[in-house]
Amino acid sequence: MNSAAKESRHLGVHIARTADEVYAYASDPRNLPAWAHGLGDSITETDGRWVAGASPMGRVVVDFVPHNELGVLDHDVTLPSGETVHNPVRVIGDGTGSEVVFTLRRRPGMSDADFERDADTVAGDLDRLRGLLEPA
């Protein structure tokens, strides 16, 4: 595929916990280092914004949508270059479980290899989230 073409990929994981439980955990930015390794291994709040200091991309700022009843976990990631990437994420109820769906969007100029690497990172993050929330 031409790397200049617009492309989205929906990556999801089913979690054997209610949507409310998954949303409560995943919507707390303090929990991100435990499961969202794509954003880094630490995060701190500074002036109402969340800063990931040890991100694979460098220092990034993460801004989340306000807490809501709809399971929306959208967040913008401002990269060291100043570029802001919007990340749509949903927690969707599915009986007694839920599904978390992350829409990965190809950024302009992103190579196929980089897009695949991002997809693998997001899939790993979602698997870690499931591992943390499902009963052993």
Rosetta silent file (secondary structure, phi, psi, omega in degrees, C-alpha in Angstrom):
SEQUENCE: MNSAAKESRHLGVHIARTADEVYAYASDPRNLPAWAHGLGDSITETDGRWVAGASPMGRVVVDFVPHNELGVLDHDVTLPSGETVHNPVRVIGDGTGSEVVFTLRRRPGMSDADFERDADTVAGDLDRLRGLLEPA
SCORE:     score description
SCORE:     0.000 S_00000001
   1 L     0.000  143.101  176.311    0.000    0.000    0.000 S_00000001
   2 L   -64.871  125.684 -175.963    1.173    3.498   -0.718 S_00000001
   3 L   -66.675  -13.686  178.218    2.341    4.957    2.591 S_00000001
   4 L   -84.491  -14.254 -178.471    0.704    8.283    1.680 S_00000001
   5 L   -71.268  147.836  176.886   -2.738    6.638    1.484 S_00000001
   6 L   -76.027  136.080 -178.761   -5.109    7.026    4.411 S_00000001
   7 L  -151.118  138.498  173.097   -5.493    3.801    6.314 S_00000001
   8 E  -126.954  150.118  175.137   -7.013    2.750    9.609 S_00000001
   9 E  -133.943  130.592  178.612   -6.840   -0.572   11.376 S_00000001
  10 E   -96.325  118.622  179.922   -9.158   -1.613   14.189 S_00000001
  11 E  -111.741  129.487 -176.370   -7.356   -3.689   16.805 S_00000001
  12 E  -138.381  162.292  176.930   -9.433   -5.283   19.507 S_00000001
  13 E  -145.815  137.943  174.853   -9.343   -7.637   22.429 S_00000001
  14 E   -89.428  136.152 -179.412  -12.126   -9.338   24.359 S_00000001
  15 E  -126.018  130.825 -177.889  -11.792   -9.090   28.151 S_00000001
  16 L   -80.916   55.775  173.688  -13.767  -11.246   30.573 S_00000001
  17 L  -144.930  156.062 -179.189  -14.739   -8.257   32.725 S_00000001
  18 L   -65.233  158.426  178.164  -17.644   -5.848   32.447 S_00000001
  19 H   -60.203  -38.129  178.814  -17.284   -2.730   30.359 S_00000001
  20 H   -62.380  -41.586  179.632  -17.591   -0.617   33.517 S_00000001
  21 H   -66.824  -43.642 -179.781  -14.698   -2.472   35.165 S_00000001
  22 H   -65.266  -44.692 -179.473  -12.489   -2.247   32.095 S_00000001
  23 H   -62.631  -42.483 -179.184  -13.296    1.425   31.575 S_00000001
  24 H   -58.363  -41.689 -179.263  -12.621    2.267   35.228 S_00000001
  25 H   -74.830  -50.262 -173.305   -9.129    0.764   35.001 S_00000001
  26 H   -70.847  -23.662 -178.764   -8.184    1.840   31.487 S_00000001
  27 L   -83.207   -6.475  178.272   -9.441    5.413   31.899 S_00000001
  28 L   -90.631  107.362 -176.933   -7.095    6.080   34.826 S_00000001
  29 H   -55.149  -27.056  179.621   -3.889    7.475   33.293 S_00000001
  30 H   -63.681  -20.255  179.201   -1.889    6.303   36.318 S_00000001
  31 H   -86.412  -11.126 -175.755   -2.485    2.717   35.111 S_00000001
  32 H   -54.424  -45.212 -177.884   -1.040    3.309   31.629 S_00000001
  33 H   -59.147  -24.682 -179.410    2.547    2.256   32.410 S_00000001
  34 H   -73.300  -27.428 -175.177    1.276   -1.189   33.478 S_00000001
  35 H  -130.896  -26.643 -175.965   -0.312   -1.974   30.137 S_00000001
  36 L  -100.725   69.601 -177.134    0.338    0.695   27.469 S_00000001
  37 H   -62.775  -21.289  175.961    4.054    0.180   26.918 S_00000001
  38 H   -62.314  -21.827  177.506    3.733    2.033   23.612 S_00000001
  39 H   -97.525   -5.934  176.714    3.397    5.182   25.713 S_00000001
  40 L   116.198 -178.517 -175.333    6.309    4.364   27.988 S_00000001
  41 L  -107.494    8.667  175.371    7.008    3.058   31.462 S_00000001
  42 L  -153.206  153.877  176.362    6.124    6.172   33.460 S_00000001
  43 L  -151.469  139.347  178.996    3.574    8.954   33.376 S_00000001
  44 E  -133.639  151.459  177.250    3.107   12.051   35.502 S_00000001
  45 E   -92.547  128.439  178.889    0.466   14.732   35.663 S_00000001
  46 E  -134.853  114.511  179.412    1.719   18.241   34.994 S_00000001
  47 L    53.057   42.565  176.705   -0.705   21.173   34.871 S_00000001
  48 L    79.219    4.284  178.061   -3.648   18.878   34.078 S_00000001
  49 E  -119.055  153.327 -178.547   -1.819   17.066   31.272 S_00000001
  50 E  -103.345  128.145 -176.401   -0.195   13.655   31.365 S_00000001
  51 E  -116.973  120.952  175.633    3.449   13.386   30.349 S_00000001
  52 E   -93.114  114.342 -172.744    5.048   10.056   29.461 S_00000001
  53 E   -88.881  -19.577 -176.214    8.714   10.504   30.161 S_00000001
  54 E  -122.990   42.283 -179.967   10.172    7.206   28.988 S_00000001
  55 E   -73.893  148.229  173.391    8.253    6.642   25.776 S_00000001
  56 L   -59.378  -20.070 -179.462    9.885    4.800   22.858 S_00000001
  57 L   -92.863   -3.600 -172.294    9.074    7.991   20.912 S_00000001
  58 E   102.148 -164.795 -179.666   10.683   10.293   23.493 S_00000001
  59 E   -71.083  121.809  178.968    8.807   12.635   25.826 S_00000001
  60 E  -125.645  152.054  176.571    5.141   12.703   24.801 S_00000001
  61 E  -108.497  132.856 -177.514    2.096   14.497   26.189 S_00000001
  62 E  -117.501  121.954  178.383   -1.152   12.544   26.441 S_00000001
  63 E  -116.057  124.888 -175.573   -4.500   14.359   26.625 S_00000001
  64 E  -103.253  152.665  171.466   -7.618   12.293   27.316 S_00000001
  65 L   -66.536  156.936  177.147  -11.288   12.973   26.639 S_00000001
  66 L   -61.095  152.519  176.281  -13.268   13.685   29.816 S_00000001
  67 L   -53.494  139.669 -175.874  -14.568   10.726   31.788 S_00000001
  68 L  -148.181  167.903 -178.574  -17.827    9.565   30.235 S_00000001
  69 L   -91.181    0.133 -172.965  -20.533    6.908   30.439 S_00000001
  70 L   -98.518   -2.691 -179.093  -20.045    5.753   26.836 S_00000001
  71 L    79.397   19.654 -179.124  -16.755    3.881   27.187 S_00000001
  72 E   -86.104  122.317 -179.934  -14.849    6.408   25.070 S_00000001
  73 L  -117.257   27.993 -178.478  -11.112    6.408   25.857 S_00000001
  74 L   -56.622  146.213  176.756   -9.956    8.662   23.031 S_00000001
  75 E  -152.419  148.471  175.208   -6.669   10.416   23.613 S_00000001
  76 E  -103.858  135.641  177.185   -4.309   12.693   21.729 S_00000001
  77 E  -113.990  118.481  177.004   -0.590   12.031   21.859 S_00000001
  78 E   -95.742  115.913 -176.361    1.650   15.006   21.142 S_00000001
  79 L   -78.339  164.502  178.677    4.972   13.719   19.873 S_00000001
  80 L   -55.967  -27.267  179.690    8.360   15.382   20.475 S_00000001
  81 L   -73.341  -13.187 -175.222    8.101   16.822   16.939 S_00000001
  82 L    98.683  -13.671  177.070    4.933   18.701   17.943 S_00000001
  83 L   -66.128  138.124  176.730    2.720   16.466   15.787 S_00000001
  84 E  -110.501  129.032 -179.786   -0.482   15.395   17.560 S_00000001
  85 E  -110.878  123.597  178.051   -1.915   11.945   16.876 S_00000001
  86 E   -88.927  129.874 -177.813   -5.587   11.302   17.715 S_00000001
  87 E  -120.330  102.360  175.983   -6.245    7.764   18.983 S_00000001
  88 L   -75.541  130.139  178.929   -9.887    6.620   19.055 S_00000001
  89 E  -139.642  137.596  179.860  -10.461    3.880   21.662 S_00000001
  90 E  -131.631  143.097  167.963  -13.724    2.308   22.810 S_00000001
  91 E  -107.653  119.954 -173.720  -14.746   -0.083   25.551 S_00000001
  92 E  -118.518  124.477  177.806  -17.817   -1.930   24.303 S_00000001
  93 E   -63.662  143.149  179.559  -19.977   -4.130   26.521 S_00000001
  94 E  -146.083   81.450 -175.832  -20.388   -7.731   25.362 S_00000001
  95 L    65.847 -125.139  179.248  -22.598   -9.654   27.768 S_00000001
  96 L   -88.089   -1.648  177.956  -20.626  -10.191   30.956 S_00000001
  97 E  -116.336 -162.520  178.623  -17.415   -9.201   29.192 S_00000001
  98 E  -155.394  166.426  174.221  -16.272   -6.383   26.991 S_00000001
  99 E  -124.265  136.000  174.073  -14.236   -5.576   23.951 S_00000001
 100 E  -107.240  124.328 -178.688  -11.634   -2.834   23.763 S_00000001
 101 E  -119.693  124.351  178.197  -11.174   -1.487   20.230 S_00000001
 102 E  -111.109  124.945  176.375   -8.283    0.808   19.291 S_00000001
 103 E   -95.438  111.686  178.987   -8.367    2.485   15.878 S_00000001
 104 E   -92.962  127.257  179.641   -4.819    2.846   14.612 S_00000001
 105 E  -112.710  135.589  176.354   -4.400    5.431   11.877 S_00000001
 106 L   -71.683  128.356  177.263   -1.493    5.598    9.508 S_00000001
 107 L   -82.067  152.247  178.532    0.244    8.965    9.818 S_00000001
 108 L   -54.097  133.991  177.506    1.284   10.824    6.666 S_00000001
 109 L    79.646    0.819 -178.021    4.581    9.531    5.329 S_00000001
 110 L   -74.988  131.574  178.941    4.559    6.454    7.583 S_00000001
 111 L   -73.023  161.782  175.765    6.157    3.407    5.987 S_00000001
 112 H   -58.376  -41.701 -178.815    4.437    0.047    5.822 S_00000001
 113 H   -63.842  -41.579  179.461    7.015   -1.332    8.272 S_00000001
 114 H   -67.930  -38.165  178.075    6.384    1.473   10.780 S_00000001
 115 H   -63.897  -43.261  178.154    2.611    1.034   10.494 S_00000001
 116 H   -64.569  -39.229  178.849    2.967   -2.716   11.143 S_00000001
 117 H   -63.723  -42.913  176.050    5.283   -2.013   14.093 S_00000001
 118 H   -61.422  -42.887  179.538    2.690    0.381   15.577 S_00000001
 119 H   -61.516  -42.297  178.274   -0.045   -2.238   15.058 S_00000001
 120 H   -64.095  -39.534  179.070    2.067   -4.864   16.833 S_00000001
 121 H   -63.551  -46.944 -179.785    2.721   -2.450   19.716 S_00000001
 122 H   -63.441  -43.093  178.913   -0.981   -1.653   20.138 S_00000001
 123 H   -60.097  -41.338  177.024   -1.911   -5.356   19.965 S_00000001
 124 H   -64.208  -40.911  177.584    0.651   -6.098   22.675 S_00000001
 125 H   -61.028  -44.727 -179.843   -0.693   -3.266   24.823 S_00000001
 126 H   -65.284  -37.738  176.343   -4.251   -4.608   24.505 S_00000001
 127 H   -64.077  -39.666  177.186   -3.089   -8.126   25.398 S_00000001
 128 H   -64.379  -40.560  177.835   -1.369   -6.764   28.520 S_00000001
 129 H   -58.868  -46.833  177.441   -4.576   -4.934   29.486 S_00000001
 130 H   -59.115  -45.468 -179.171   -6.504   -8.205   29.186 S_00000001
 131 H   -61.463  -34.108  179.346   -3.877  -10.028   31.236 S_00000001
 132 H   -74.939  -30.367 -171.804   -4.113   -7.479   34.030 S_00000001
 133 H   -99.245  -23.875 -179.334   -7.903   -7.470   34.187 S_00000001
 134 L   -80.372  142.945  177.705   -8.961  -11.057   33.641 S_00000001
 135 L   -63.875  145.177 -178.407   -9.101  -13.327   36.648 S_00000001
 136 L   -72.158    0.000    0.000   -6.253  -15.831   36.822 S_00000001
